[in-house]
C-alpha cells in the first residue's frame, strides 16, 4: 500500500473515488485547480491534494447535488467555501433545524385541521 503522501496514477484515483478515468479527465478540463503532473507519454500523477480536491468535487456533484457550474463558483470563491460546502452543518445544528421544521409542520397541520372542519 502506498503512503498517504505518494503520487497516484489515474487508475488508482479512479478506483479510489469510484469514478471512471474519463470522468477524471473531464473534471480536469472543468476544474482548473485540478492539475496532475504529466510525465512521458502523458501519464498523469495526482498529488495527495489533487485527490482530496477531486474527492470534494465528487461529493459536491454526486451527493450534494451541485452542478458543475456550482462547483466552479465555489472554487472561484475560494477553497474555504469549497471545504465548508462539503463539510456541511454540524449534526447538532441539523437536529435543531429538524426540530423547528417539525414544530412548524405540526402547527400547519393543526391550522389545516381547523380549516377543514
N, C-alpha and C positions, 0 to 999 in steps of 0.2 A: 504494500500500500504506500502511496506517495505521501510525503509530508504536506501539511497544510500550505506551506509556502511554495510548493513546487508548481511549475507551469503545467497546464493541462492541454491536451490536444482537443480538437473539435469533437472527436468521437467520445472522449471521456466526459466533456462538458455536456454534450447532448444526452448521454446516458444518465448522468447525474441529475440533470434538470428534467428528464423525461420529455424531451422535445426532439424532433428530427434535426439533423445537421443543417438542412436547407433553411429551417426557421432561424437558427443562429446566424447564418449568413445574411438572411433578410433583415434581422434585427440590427446587424452591423450597419446596414445601409440606412436604417431609420433612426438609430440612436447613436449619434456621433461619439459620445463618450466611450462607447464600447470599441476598443481598438486593440485587438490581439496583435502580438508580434507575428510577422510573417517571415518565414525562413525560405530557404531554397525550395523551389517547386511550389511555392505558395502555401506551404503548410502553416496552419495557424497554431499559435501557442498562447493560451489565455493565462493571464496573471491571476492570482487569487482575487484581487479587487475587481477584475473583469467578471469573474464567476459570481462574485457577490452581487454586482450590479445586474447581471443577467438574471440571477435568482429573484431580485427585487422586481425587475421588469416582468418576469414571468408571473409573479404573484399579482402584480397590478393588472396585467392583461387577463389572466385566466381565472383568478379567484375574486378579485375586487371589481371586475367589470369595466376597467378603464379602456378607452380606445387608444390606438397608437398616438393620435394627436394629444390625448390627455396625458399620456406618459411623457411625450416630448415636452409638453408645457411644464410638467413637474421638473424635468431635467433642466429646462431653461431657467426656472425659478430658483434652482439651487439644490444641491444634494440633500440638504437638511429637510426640505419639504418632501423629497422623494422618500427619505427614511421615515418621516412622520406618517406619510400616506400608507406605507407598508405596515408600520408598527400598529397603526390604528389606536383607538382609545383604550385606556386601561380597563380591565374587566370590571372593577368596582364602578366605574363611570357607566359602563354599559348596563349594569344591573340597575343603577339609579334611573337611567333613562327608560329602561323597560318598565320599572315601577310607575313612573309618570305616565307612560303610554297606557298601561293597564288601567290606571285610575281614570284617565281621560276617556278611554273606551267604555268603562263602566258607567261614567256619567252620561255619555252619549246613549248607551243602551237604556238607561233609566228615562232619559228625555224621550226617546223613541217609543218606549212602552207607554208613557203617559200620553203621547200624541195619538197612538193607535186606539186607545180606549175611548 
